[in-house]
Amino acid sequence: MTTLVEPAESGEVDLRRRPGRWIGHWEPEDPAFWRAVGRRTARRNLIFSIFAEHIGFSVWLLWSIVVVRLDDAGWQLTTSQALWLTALPSGVGALLRLPYTFAVPVFGGRNWTVASALLLIVPCAGLAWAVSHPEIGYLPLMLIAATAGLGGGNFASSMANISFFYPEREKGWALGLNAAGGNIGVAVVQFLVPQVIVLGGGLALARAGLMYVPLAVAAAACAYLFMDNLAEAKADVGPVWSALRHRDTWLMSLLYVGTFGSFIGYSAAFPTLLTSVFGRPDIALGWAFLGAGVGSVCRPLGGRLSDAVGGARVTVGSFALMAAGAYAALWSVEHRHLGVFFAAFMALFVATGIGNGSTYRMISKIFRVKGEDLGGSPETMLAMRRQAAGALGVISSVGAFGGFLVPICYAWAKSTYGGIQPALRFYLGFFVLLLVVTWVGYVRPGSRMARAGV
């Protein structure tokens, strides 16, 4: 089989290209390779990965803003029912993240990006039909909302794929950008949907789903034309099972529940909380998007700070800020102060965004340290990179369940106690616990991970 030689600024590098845009030779840790052709190829794949993941996140969180207007479309839902509609896509997305990670080595990163983008047509079309037919009842509506979880699975495959394209020294920034581009889809959908559904007067909730059908097709087309498959990207079953045997995989899963799980859960619940707790659907429709927006923008900042001072230290700081935000939110609800409530949630979103970037940076660093401890041979380091990619899928899947639990916890507190204060007290204690876990496991002076600057 013939191979193609890709010209570069400093000579020619043989990427051992094969049909189907497969790259057989990839050495990002080699400075000469990276300067010659690696950086340019990685950047191109990152750009179109971000676009596809952005559309996936937008579809994932479509229901978070649509539920605010369902009553106006003929649906009569309680606060708990509305929160369940926002929680189900998060739960399904969490479940899909692990198989989506395995899809990368089976089909190729580029090929799976094409397929997963096209799958987004299902929840978009389902939403467009369901919101216009309140006679179908609540259970079918829940099942259709659950299909939006297809958008949540995209994250795991995208991050696992992109992690192979970049050298260790640039992973934090690259993964932060990739994740932020996806995360900001939450803010975009919460900003655009309220505008689009009232264009021309009246209310047309079906447009919320229909507007993303051509965008999903465009994401698939761009991935097909411009992305690559890496033969090295083998996050297969063996490395994943090996990753599961590491205590750190489970500790990082817990930390990711607190960072990303909080981000996606608060993003899903925030518009409904503004409406149900303070009776302000106008603010929910007009300003709730700011929370997901600032959280998304802060994610690459968390990665960049982690590259400089260590992800564990940044994560400790993010949990401290989350605890302060949860306390302020609790005070605001008890004293019925909307301004403090909104500001407290903005602080929570900033902290979760930074924590998302820092925890993801910790994962690759932890497995690199483990490889060095096992001798640091090229074969060992490659095996550890593959375990890290598999661990990313496990951690992102477990962590994303926080996005399911947050709205459910609010729904439980509201239906049982008539208010969300018990849920906020739980989150306050949970964030303090995670701060202690991070300190003991990765920052405590003298520990192996602290000495390595994880």
Secondary structure, DSSP 8 states (H G I E B T S, - for coil): ----EEEETTEEEE--EETTTEE----TTSHHHIIIIIHHHHHHHHHHHHHHHHHHHHHHTHHHHHGGGTGGGT----HHHHHHHHHHHHHHHHHHHHHHHHHHHHH-HHHHHHHHHHHTHHHHHHHHHHTT-GGG-HHHHHHHHHGGGHHHHHHHHHHHHHHHHS-GGGHHHHHHHHHHHHHHHHHHHHHHHHHHTTTTSS--TTHHHHTTHHHHHHHHHHHHHH--EETT----HHHHHHHHTSHHHHHHHHHHIIIIIHHHHHHHHHHHHHHHHH--HHHHHHHTHHHHHHHHHHHHHHHHHHHHH-HHHHHHHHHHHHHHHHHHHHHHHHTT-HHHHHHHHHHHHHHHHHHHHHHHHHHHHHHHHHHHHTT--HHHHHHHHHHHHHHHHHHHHHHHHHHHHHHHHHHHHHHHHSSSHHHHHHHHHHHHHHHHHHIIIIISTT-HHHHTT-
